[in-house]
Every structure is written in C-alpha cells, then in structure tokens.
Amino acid sequence: MNYIVYDLEATCWEEKSNNKVQEIIEIGALKVDRFGEVLDSFERFVRPIIHPNLSKFCQQLTTIDQVSINRARTFHEVVEDFQEWIGIFEEEDYLLCSWGGFDKRMLIQDSILHDLDPEWAEQHINIRKQYHAYRNWRTFKGLKKVVELEGYEFTGIYHRGISDAQNLAKIFIKHIDEWQY
C-alpha cells in the first residue's frame, strides 16, 4: 500500500460568494510507503479551462503566476500523469491522503468536468478530520499551526501544493499507525 499525501491549489477569488467554479491549478504530492518512507514526489501546474486567468488574489495567495499557468497542461493531461505516478494503471494499492475534504471534492469535480471517471479519487482519507478527532479538538486548526504544534518547522511556501504536501507528510508519517481507512 502506498499513501499519496497530496495537496491541491485551485482558482480562487477574494469575494467568497461569486458562484464561480474553482478548478485545480496545482497538484503536489508525496508517495509514502507503509513504513513511512517517502518514495517519490509529484508536482505539476494545471491550466484551468473555465477561468484561465488567475485573479490577483489567487496569484498573491498561492504565489503561482499566470505565465506558469499558461504554460501548464490541462487537468486531463496532468491527472493522467498523476494516476500513472500513483500506480493506478499497474493496479497498485494506494490511498489518497489530504488535509480536509476540499482536495477530494476538487479531484472528483475536475474529473467529471473533464469527462473522466471520478472513482479513482474515492480512495481517500481526511487527515485533518482524523487528526482533530485524535486530539479531541472541537475546532479545526490550519495545517501550518498543526505542523508547528507537532514540533516541526513549516517549510516551503504556504498555499503551494508541493510545500503543503511535504508539511502534511510530516504529520502523516509521525502518526502513520493512527490513521483509519
């Protein structure tokens, strides 16, 4: 079994109630074996099709620039690379692991948007939910705060897929025997 500890970034806008459809713009992931060893990493930008131009707010939040997005391939192409990297086509056992439910919802939504079967994204655990239950916390804390509470330094750039995945992996690996799936 390989654990795919991942994080997505998506199109976003400052105003919350604009009813715009978000799309994935970055996938960052680490492949972790059952012993907690990091086997590999995956990082790709994704070019959105509905709203191809990133808002200034999104660029500032994620530090992802428009040029990088313009040069990126579409979700359909990137997710095929991602699935191959995971080992889905070789029928390897895997479990997607993210901080919250947003990432799973986005993988399913974008798979449907691009006429792909979303079933592959269903093998998922919500690390944030399980971690907070494990700690008996009533309110959710952000990834950066939890990384620091666990005694680690948050490294990389907050709200970047690969950095958030690397920091989430610190928590995931530390508690690898605690996760329920």
Backbone as CSV, one residue per row, in Angstrom:
resi,resn,N_x,N_y,N_z,CA_x,CA_y,CA_z,C_x,C_y,C_z
1,MET,0.853,-1.185,0.000,0.000,0.000,0.000,0.890,1.237,0.000
2,ASN,0.616,2.135,-0.933,1.281,3.435,-0.957,0.276,4.496,-0.542
3,TYR,0.737,5.409,0.277,-0.078,6.541,0.694,0.330,7.736,-0.157
4,ILE,-0.645,8.371,-0.761,-0.399,9.551,-1.589,-0.824,10.770,-0.772
5,VAL,0.145,11.390,-0.138,-0.093,12.576,0.682,-0.023,13.760,-0.270
6,TYR,-1.159,14.406,-0.465,-1.213,15.417,-1.530,-1.944,16.677,-1.099
7,ASP,-1.725,17.713,-1.893,-2.405,18.980,-1.695,-2.646,19.604,-3.061
8,LEU,-3.789,20.237,-3.179,-4.153,20.916,-4.418,-4.292,22.410,-4.168
9,GLU,-3.970,23.176,-5.167,-4.322,24.593,-5.188,-5.329,24.760,-6.319
10,ALA,-6.216,25.727,-6.147,-7.292,25.920,-7.125,-7.507,27.400,-7.389
11,THR,-8.161,27.682,-8.502,-8.516,29.063,-8.799,-9.334,29.611,-7.630
12,CYS,-9.156,30.884,-7.342,-9.850,31.483,-6.203,-9.988,32.981,-6.425
13,TRP,-10.921,33.539,-5.684,-11.208,34.955,-5.766,-11.412,35.493,-4.365
14,GLU,-11.170,36.777,-4.195,-11.281,37.378,-2.874,-12.719,37.350,-2.368
15,GLU,-13.660,37.646,-3.241,-15.063,37.644,-2.840,-15.560,36.192,-2.794
16,LYS,-16.103,35.801,-1.651,-16.463,34.400,-1.408,-17.713,33.956,-2.173
17,SER,-18.678,34.817,-2.326,-19.971,34.400,-2.884,-20.121,34.776,-4.358
18,ASN,-19.098,34.491,-5.142,-19.176,34.877,-6.551,-19.715,33.762,-7.440
19,ASN,-19.970,32.585,-6.876,-20.526,31.432,-7.598,-19.674,30.985,-8.783
20,LYS,-18.400,31.308,-8.805,-17.515,30.847,-9.867,-17.026,29.438,-9.542
21,VAL,-16.903,28.643,-10.579,-16.421,27.274,-10.422,-14.908,27.296,-10.248
22,GLN,-14.434,26.694,-9.163,-12.992,26.582,-8.950,-12.456,25.412,-9.766
23,GLU,-11.201,25.537,-10.198,-10.517,24.452,-10.896,-9.126,24.294,-10.310
24,ILE,-8.619,23.089,-10.346,-7.281,22.792,-9.843,-6.242,23.502,-10.704
25,ILE,-5.263,24.141,-10.035,-4.163,24.778,-10.764,-2.799,24.197,-10.364
26,GLU,-2.767,23.386,-9.298,-1.513,22.748,-8.909,-1.804,21.456,-8.155
27,ILE,-1.034,20.423,-8.454,-1.054,19.175,-7.698,0.348,18.963,-7.148
28,GLY,0.432,18.818,-5.831,1.686,18.479,-5.167,1.459,17.234,-4.337
29,ALA,2.359,16.266,-4.411,2.134,15.007,-3.692,3.441,14.311,-3.357
30,LEU,3.383,13.526,-2.286,4.469,12.632,-1.906,3.900,11.223,-1.841
31,LYS,4.677,10.271,-2.314,4.306,8.863,-2.206,5.061,8.295,-1.009
32,VAL,4.297,7.769,-0.029,4.857,7.273,1.226,4.492,5.797,1.353
33,ASP,5.468,4.975,1.700,5.161,3.545,1.874,4.627,3.283,3.282
34,ARG,4.258,2.043,3.562,3.634,1.710,4.847,4.582,1.851,6.032
35,PHE,5.874,2.000,5.752,6.856,2.192,6.817,7.152,3.671,7.074
36,GLY,6.518,4.548,6.312,6.725,5.977,6.484,7.885,6.534,5.691
37,GLU,8.378,5.778,4.738,9.472,6.253,3.881,8.889,6.991,2.672
38,VAL,9.421,8.165,2.392,8.993,8.912,1.210,9.694,8.299,-0.001
39,LEU,8.897,7.820,-0.950,9.428,7.142,-2.126,9.649,8.071,-3.308
40,ASP,8.789,9.086,-3.433,8.855,9.940,-4.617,7.970,11.165,-4.391
41,SER,8.116,12.140,-5.273,7.271,13.325,-5.218,6.729,13.648,-6.606
42,PHE,5.638,14.412,-6.617,4.966,14.797,-7.852,4.558,16.256,-7.707
43,GLU,4.863,17.052,-8.723,4.470,18.463,-8.691,4.196,18.937,-10.107
44,ARG,2.974,19.407,-10.328,2.608,19.918,-11.650,1.621,21.070,-11.505
45,PHE,1.759,22.048,-12.390,0.734,23.073,-12.541,-0.308,22.547,-13.521
46,VAL,-1.517,23.091,-13.407,-2.631,22.688,-14.256,-3.265,23.951,-14.827
47,ARG,-3.509,23.942,-16.141,-4.147,25.091,-16.790,-5.665,24.951,-16.706
48,PRO,-6.338,25.876,-16.028,-7.800,25.811,-15.940,-8.439,26.186,-17.273
49,ILE,-9.646,25.676,-17.507,-10.310,25.953,-18.783,-11.501,26.901,-18.655
50,ILE,-12.162,26.929,-17.515,-13.329,27.792,-17.350,-12.902,29.229,-17.081
51,HIS,-11.986,29.391,-16.149,-11.434,30.710,-15.808,-9.914,30.614,-15.946
52,PRO,-9.411,30.738,-17.191,-7.985,30.524,-17.428,-7.065,31.602,-16.845
53,ASN,-7.624,32.758,-16.521,-6.809,33.832,-15.953,-6.968,33.868,-14.441
54,LEU,-5.848,33.725,-13.733,-5.875,33.754,-12.279,-6.182,35.156,-11.780
55,SER,-6.977,35.232,-10.728,-7.237,36.533,-10.108,-5.960,37.003,-9.404
56,LYS,-5.864,38.291,-9.218,-4.714,38.851,-8.490,-4.666,38.244,-7.088
57,PHE,-5.829,38.079,-6.461,-5.907,37.468,-5.129,-5.310,36.060,-5.147
58,CYS,-5.657,35.268,-6.133,-5.167,33.892,-6.240,-3.651,33.865,-6.444
59,GLN,-3.158,34.747,-7.287,-1.717,34.808,-7.523,-0.964,35.186,-6.249
60,GLN,-1.527,36.127,-5.489,-0.873,36.547,-4.245,-0.951,35.452,-3.180
61,LEU,-2.091,34.782,-3.080,-2.270,33.733,-2.080,-1.346,32.545,-2.326
62,THR,-1.269,32.110,-3.577,-0.534,30.881,-3.913,0.889,31.129,-4.393
63,THR,1.207,32.321,-4.781,2.468,32.717,-5.433,2.631,32.048,-6.798
64,ILE,1.553,31.547,-7.356,1.586,30.951,-8.695,1.291,32.062,-9.697
65,ASP,2.169,32.229,-10.685,1.983,33.311,-11.648,1.251,32.824,-12.900
66,GLN,0.719,33.784,-13.620,-0.069,33.496,-14.816,0.758,32.808,-15.895
67,VAL,2.020,33.181,-16.034,2.886,32.579,-17.049,3.012,31.071,-16.815
68,SER,3.209,30.665,-15.567,3.317,29.234,-15.251,2.030,28.496,-15.593
69,ILE,0.899,29.125,-15.328,-0.400,28.508,-15.632,-0.616,28.438,-17.143
70,ASN,-0.229,29.488,-17.854,-0.387,29.478,-19.315,0.440,28.367,-19.960
71,ARG,1.582,28.047,-19.379,2.466,27.011,-19.918,2.063,25.596,-19.502
72,ALA,1.172,25.501,-18.518,0.786,24.196,-17.970,-0.139,23.439,-18.925
73,ARG,-0.200,22.146,-18.713,-1.133,21.306,-19.471,-2.474,21.285,-18.742
74,THR,-3.496,20.794,-19.405,-4.832,20.754,-18.829,-4.937,19.651,-17.778
75,PHE,-6.006,19.693,-17.015,-6.243,18.699,-15.970,-6.215,17.286,-16.544
76,HIS,-6.880,17.086,-17.650,-6.949,15.746,-18.248,-5.551,15.175,-18.463
77,GLU,-4.640,15.982,-18.975,-3.272,15.527,-19.239,-2.481,15.331,-17.945
78,VAL,-2.602,16.285,-17.027,-1.832,16.218,-15.783,-2.326,15.084,-14.899
79,VAL,-3.643,14.893,-14.829,-4.170,13.848,-13.950,-3.800,12.459,-14.473
80,GLU,-3.648,12.328,-15.778,-3.180,11.046,-16.320,-1.749,10.762,-15.853
81,ASP,-0.903,11.784,-15.869,0.463,11.642,-15.332,0.423,11.307,-13.842
82,PHE,-0.466,11.973,-13.127,-0.601,11.756,-11.690,-1.039,10.319,-11.394
83,GLN,-2.037,9.858,-12.123,-2.518,8.485,-11.930,-1.437,7.464,-12.269
84,GLU,-0.678,7.728,-13.311,0.427,6.835,-13.670,1.482,6.844,-12.566
85,TRP,1.802,8.018,-12.034,2.767,8.154,-10.952,2.298,7.392,-9.709
86,ILE,1.005,7.476,-9.407,0.431,6.763,-8.261,0.572,5.255,-8.448
87,GLY,0.424,4.787,-9.696,0.477,3.360,-9.977,-0.888,2.756,-10.249
88,ILE,-1.868,3.601,-10.513,-3.235,3.126,-10.744,-3.295,2.161,-11.921
89,PHE,-2.577,2.461,-12.991,-2.647,1.632,-14.195,-1.964,0.282,-13.993
90,GLU,-1.065,0.194,-13.002,-0.426,-1.089,-12.662,-1.183,-1.777,-11.537
91,GLU,-2.331,-1.184,-11.164,-3.204,-1.711,-10.124,-2.507,-1.838,-8.775
92,GLU,-1.639,-0.874,-8.474,-1.009,-0.816,-7.155,-2.036,-0.304,-6.144
93,ASP,-1.959,-0.813,-4.910,-2.833,-0.330,-3.847,-2.371,1.053,-3.419
94,TYR,-3.310,1.979,-3.291,-2.985,3.339,-2.885,-4.126,3.915,-2.067
95,LEU,-3.803,4.937,-1.309,-4.793,5.676,-0.551,-4.415,7.148,-0.621
96,LEU,-5.329,7.968,-1.096,-5.109,9.407,-1.155,-5.328,9.996,0.232
97,CYS,-4.438,10.893,0.650,-4.482,11.464,1.994,-4.320,12.976,1.885
98,SER,-5.320,13.709,2.351,-5.233,15.167,2.261,-5.670,15.817,3.563
99,TRP,-5.381,17.106,3.697,-5.751,17.892,4.860,-7.124,18.493,4.587
100,GLY,-8.163,17.778,4.941,-9.534,18.228,4.714,-10.167,17.526,3.531
101,GLY,-11.420,17.871,3.282,-12.183,17.253,2.206,-12.148,18.012,0.894
102,PHE,-11.647,19.236,0.906,-11.621,20.069,-0.299,-10.890,19.380,-1.448
103,ASP,-9.736,18.796,-1.157,-8.905,18.209,-2.208,-9.624,17.039,-2.895
104,LYS,-10.269,16.204,-2.108,-11.035,15.089,-2.688,-12.169,15.626,-3.565
105,ARG,-12.917,16.599,-3.046,-14.020,17.181,-3.825,-13.516,17.767,-5.143
106,MET,-12.366,18.444,-5.099,-11.828,19.050,-6.319,-11.384,17.994,-7.323
107,LEU,-10.754,16.919,-6.867,-10.355,15.847,-7.793,-11.569,15.236,-8.464
108,ILE,-12.617,15.005,-7.692,-13.845,14.438,-8.255,-14.490,15.424,-9.214
109,GLN,-14.623,16.686,-8.786,-15.251,17.708,-9.628,-14.507,17.882,-10.953
110,ASP,-13.177,18.010,-10.898,-12.415,18.228,-12.129,-12.381,16.980,-12.998
111,SER,-12.422,15.802,-12.390,-12.512,14.575,-13.190,-13.813,14.577,-13.979
112,ILE,-14.913,14.913,-13.337,-16.209,14.967,-14.017,-16.194,16.054,-15.086
113,LEU,-15.650,17.222,-14.753,-15.572,18.338,-15.700,-14.837,17.946,-16.982
114,HIS,-13.852,17.068,-16.847,-13.041,16.658,-17.992,-13.427,15.272,-18.515
115,ASP,-14.662,14.856,-18.204,-15.219,13.584,-18.698,-14.369,12.374,-18.327
116,LEU,-13.832,12.384,-17.107,-13.065,11.257,-16.593,-13.857,10.597,-15.466
117,ASP,-13.659,9.309,-15.288,-14.310,8.587,-14.201,-13.719,9.055,-12.876
118,PRO,-14.538,9.603,-11.971,-14.017,10.129,-10.708,-13.764,9.055,-9.644
119,GLU,-14.087,7.819,-9.942,-13.990,6.761,-8.937,-12.594,6.627,-8.339
120,TRP,-11.562,6.889,-9.130,-10.183,6.752,-8.651,-9.889,7.647,-7.448
121,ALA,-10.631,8.759,-7.313,-10.392,9.719,-6.235,-11.147,9.373,-4.951
122,GLU,-11.942,8.334,-4.974,-12.745,7.958,-3.807,-11.923,7.302,-2.703
123,GLN,-10.781,6.697,-3.041,-9.937,6.033,-2.046,-9.154,7.096,-1.297
124,HIS,-9.769,7.650,-0.256,-9.270,8.880,0.354,-9.515,8.884,1.854
125,ILE,-8.572,9.456,2.591,-8.823,9.754,3.995,-8.545,11.229,4.253
126,ASN,-9.354,11.777,5.149,-9.265,13.169,5.543,-8.397,13.241,6.803
127,ILE,-7.141,13.589,6.630,-6.190,13.627,7.742,-6.594,14.695,8.765
128,ARG,-7.053,15.829,8.308,-7.443,16.903,9.233,-8.541,16.425,10.175
129,LYS,-9.561,15.808,9.630,-10.684,15.334,10.438,-10.221,14.280,11.447
130,GLN,-9.434,13.319,10.976,-8.959,12.268,11.877,-7.998,12.811,12.929
131,TYR,-7.129,13.706,12.531,-6.159,14.279,13.472,-6.882,15.042,14.582
132,HIS,-7.859,15.851,14.206,-8.589,16.632,15.200,-9.390,15.730,16.139
133,ALA,-9.956,14.648,15.627,-10.664,13.681,16.475,-9.678,13.006,17.431
134,TYR,-8.509,12.654,16.920,-7.453,12.026,17.717,-7.027,12.934,18.870
135,ARG,-6.977,14.227,18.617,-6.572,15.207,19.632,-7.753,15.695,20.482
136,ASN,-8.967,15.285,20.125,-10.182,15.753,20.807,-10.352,17.264,20.721
137,TRP,-9.988,17.840,19.598,-10.163,19.273,19.383,-11.537,19.525,18.781
138,ARG,-12.206,20.533,19.282,-13.555,20.850,18.805,-13.550,21.750,17.573
139,THR,-12.493,22.529,17.404,-12.410,23.415,16.244,-11.175,23.052,15.421
140,PHE,-11.318,23.216,14.122,-10.223,22.882,13.214,-9.130,23.940,13.259
141,LYS,-7.913,23.465,13.236,-6.745,24.340,13.148,-6.128,24.148,11.766
142,GLY,-5.455,25.162,11.277,-4.832,25.092,9.963,-3.607,24.194,9.969
143,LEU,-3.220,23.768,8.779,-2.079,22.881,8.617,-0.810,23.489,9.208
144,LYS,-0.560,24.747,8.919,0.661,25.392,9.402,0.729,25.369,10.926
145,LYS,-0.367,25.666,11.584,-0.423,25.683,13.053,-0.175,24.277,13.612
146,VAL,-0.784,23.260,13.002,-0.634,21.888,13.490,0.801,21.399,13.285
147,VAL,1.398,21.736,12.158,2.799,21.363,11.916,3.669,21.928,13.038
148,GLU,3.445,23.180,13.397,4.225,23.816,14.455,3.920,23.208,15.827
149,LEU,2.651,22.900,16.099,2.283,22.270,17.370,2.908,20.881,17.509
150,GLU,3.154,20.221,16.375,3.793,18.903,16.389,5.317,19.007,16.556
151,GLY,5.822,20.240,16.619,7.242,20.432,16.858,8.091,20.549,15.600
152,TYR,7.441,20.723,14.469,8.168,20.868,13.208,8.146,22.326,12.760
153,GLU,9.079,22.659,11.921,9.070,23.965,11.264,8.301,23.804,9.959
154,PHE,7.400,24.737,9.684,6.703,24.715,8.403,7.692,25.185,7.345
155,THR,7.984,24.359,6.391,8.967,24.685,5.356,8.279,24.922,4.022
156,GLY,8.931,25.661,3.156,8.375,25.940,1.841,7.433,27.126,1.874
157,ILE,6.549,27.160,0.912,5.625,28.280,0.738,4.212,27.810,1.057
158,TYR,3.606,28.450,2.058,2.227,28.128,2.445,1.288,28.385,1.263
159,HIS,0.330,27.511,1.070,-0.615,27.550,-0.045,0.058,27.258,-1.388
160,ARG,1.041,26.404,-1.366,1.610,25.824,-2.578,1.468,24.318,-2.417
161,GLY,1.027,23.657,-3.465,0.713,22.241,-3.404,1.831,21.379,-2.860
162,ILE,3.023,21.500,-3.422,4.109,20.619,-3.004,4.559,20.937,-1.585
163,SER,4.625,22.211,-1.216,5.035,22.581,0.141,4.028,22.085,1.171
164,ASP,2.753,22.293,0.903,1.732,21.832,1.838,1.741,20.306,1.939
165,ALA,1.959,19.613,0.830,2.045,18.143,0.860,3.249,17.689,1.682
166,GLN,4.373,18.344,1.529,5.578,17.985,2.298,5.363,18.200,3.786
167,ASN,4.701,19.280,4.147,4.443,19.554,5.557,3.381,18.617,6.123
168,LEU,2.364,18.306,5.340,1.355,17.337,5.765,1.992,15.966,5.969
169,ALA,2.949,15.625,5.131,3.622,14.325,5.253,4.336,14.195,6.596
170,LYS,4.813,15.293,7.151,5.465,15.245,8.469,4.485,14.714,9.516
171,ILE,3.275,15.240,9.487,2.242,14.811,10.433,1.795,13.387,10.112
172,PHE,1.574,13.123,8.829,1.109,11.798,8.415,2.079,10.707,8.856
173,ILE,3.353,10.911,8.599,4.372,9.903,8.915,4.516,9.740,10.433
174,LYS,4.486,10.844,11.156,4.629,10.773,12.617,3.539,9.902,13.241
175,HIS,2.346,9.961,12.678,1.194,9.240,13.225,0.719,8.138,12.273
176,ILE,1.602,7.575,11.500,1.216,6.645,10.427,0.364,5.477,10.916
177,ASP,0.568,5.032,12.140,-0.202,3.891,12.647,-1.567,4.281,13.215
178,GLU,-1.878,5.571,13.241,-3.135,6.051,13.833,-4.272,6.190,12.817
179,TRP,-3.962,6.305,11.556,-4.976,6.634,10.549,-5.919,5.468,10.298
180,GLN,-7.192,5.793,10.184,-8.230,4.801,9.927,-8.691,4.900,8.484
181,TYR,-8.765,3.758,7.814,-9.267,3.749,6.426,-9.961,2.457,6.121
